[in-house]
């Protein structure tokens, strides 16, 4: 008798426990049948088992989606996010409304996350750069700002940390002195910078696992449409294998050399500009193992890295440097860099068809235009004695001839791996005395000559 009573007690406890669990987790308040006629209790238990199985599946799905969200919170799809919300609201006895303001703000799965990495060292003036980036940032989810600091400079670190969770602060751990050839000791700073870039980009692509990055130095101002420019050119960079970067910088972007009324103009360029630029993870996969110990920017301009790929660059720069003091000791700053014009009138690039920048249509139209233009001298352009209306072409034949004409017209005259700044197939577009001018090589041009550097 005691065993029988104990069995009944255990059975009642089991049924009560199941009912309690369902009531707590699904607001389920069952009516237990009062009689056990025709197997009613047996059917009821089967219903409970089915309900528990269903509920187990719901929570298992929720757990899997939570794990997905923990691993990569930025790229979980909108559909998955809405499923999570439905589960939450069902659990809480609420009605799901797809149009409710309370739904999760998750980026569309096809919308890229474009982090900005700010390379910093020992300049507390990084505050100016960060203030600009934060001022114009449209969405912190889509554009996280990661400040990578070298030098272990406490005053600079304090400035960065003052922004709290508006930025992510990471610090380059290797503060040892790099190995530098004796004849290059005075250029040791370039070795440290290259090491820092390797480490910082590795964090972006290996630790944070992003698919692209916008690279900014700590002495850059940004334009109001800085983010619009990069987000709108991302698909072009990703899908055109003849491109390897997008840059916000025009090396010849002084006010008297650009058409300020056409801020929407973009160009292909064989010259790697830097100073606010975007690359993809696939390019880093290619470059990481052979990243140089120093002079990384000139290394990027070598033909074995460029591989005849181009960058996109704007008519009007979307960045401007204010860093006169640095490793380069202000090279070019007073004569050139401080005169670069920063775009002030935002352009809705997202509403622009970018397909004209694809290599095949661009090359066809670009060469057809330039080849059709009347040829004039650099001196006539300089003195505004051109008798033709509209754009014109100025031809150079030699390295010295190019440098002489570039200096006369106020262009940057240096070449890197034989490539002139902003040049595309040797042609430099610029604006002078209210007309478009193309400084172009002669018709027998065979490609860039490394001896011209």
C-alpha positions, 0 to 999 in steps of 0.5 A: 500500500505504501509503495502504491501511494508513493507511486501515485504521489510521484505521478501527481508531482510529475504531471504538476511539474509539467503543468508548471513549466508550461505555465511559466514558459508559455503562459499555458494554463491547462484544464486537467480532465476530472475523469480518466474515461476512455484514455483521456488522461493518456491523451492529455499526457501525449498532448503535453509531450507534444507541447513540450517537444514544440516548445523545446524546438522553439527554444533550441532555435532561439539559442542557435540564433543567439549564438549566431548573434554573439559570434557576429552581431553586425551581420545577422539577417533581418529575417533572423532578427525578426524571428527572434523578436517573434519568439520574445513577444510570444514568450511574453504574451505579446502580439508581434507587429512587423511595423512596430518601432520596437523591432530590432535595428539590424543591418540588412544582410546585403548591406556592408559593415565599413569600419574606419581604422584611425592610425594614431601614435603620439598626437593628441590632436587626433581629437580633431580627426575623431570629432569630424568622423563622429560629426558626419557618421550617419550610423555607428552600426554600419561605420564602427570607428576603431582607433589603432594607437602605436607609441604608447603615448599616454596623453594621446591614449587619454584623448582616445579613451575620452570618447568612451564607447563611441570608438574602439581603442586598440593599442599596438603591443610591440614597442620594441625598436625595429631593425633598421639598416645603418644608412636608414636610421634617420628613417626609423619612423617609417619602419614603425609606421609600416609595422603598425599598419601591418598589425592594425590591418591584421586586427581588422581582417583577422580579429574583427573579421571585417570584409573591408576597411576605410583607412584614415590617418590621425591628421585628416579632416573629412568631408560631410559626404565622406561616408556616402562616398565610400559606401556608394563605391564599395560595390564597385570595388568589390565587383571590379577586379581591375580596381584595388582601392577607393581613395578620398584624396586628389593629389592635385586637388588644390582649389585652382586645379579642380572644378568646384561646381562638379563635386560628383566627378570621380576618376580611375587612377593608376596612382595609389593616393592613400590619405583616406582609402578603402580596401577589401579583405581579399586584397589584404589576403594578397598583401599581408604575407609580403607586407614591407618593413618600411615605406609601405605606401611607395611599396604599394605603388610598385607594379608587382603590388598594383598589378595594373589595377586602378583606384577610384579618386574624386575631383574634390577631395573628401579628406584634407590633412592638417598634419604638418609635423610628422615622420615626413617633416612636413614634406610638400605641406607648405607648398602643396598639401595645405592648399588641397580643397575639402569638399563642402557640398554633399553629393548623393552618390548613392543615387548615382549610377557608378557603372561608368567607372567600370574599366571597359566603358571608362577606358573607351570613353576616356580615350575617345575624349582625350584623343579627340581634343585639340593639342595646345602648349602648357605655356598657353594654358598657363597664360590663358591664351588658348584659342579653343573653347572647351577641354584641351590636351597638352602632350609630354614626351619625356620625363623632364618634359613632364616635370617641367610642364607639371611645375609650370601648371602647379601640379605635383611633378613627382613620379612613383614607379613611373606613375604620375600622381592622379595619372591614368594610362599616363594622362592627368586630368585637371582644371585650369583657367575654367577649362578641363585640361589633360596632360597626356603622353604622346601617341607612342606611349608604351606604358609606365617607365620605372626609370622615370621615378 
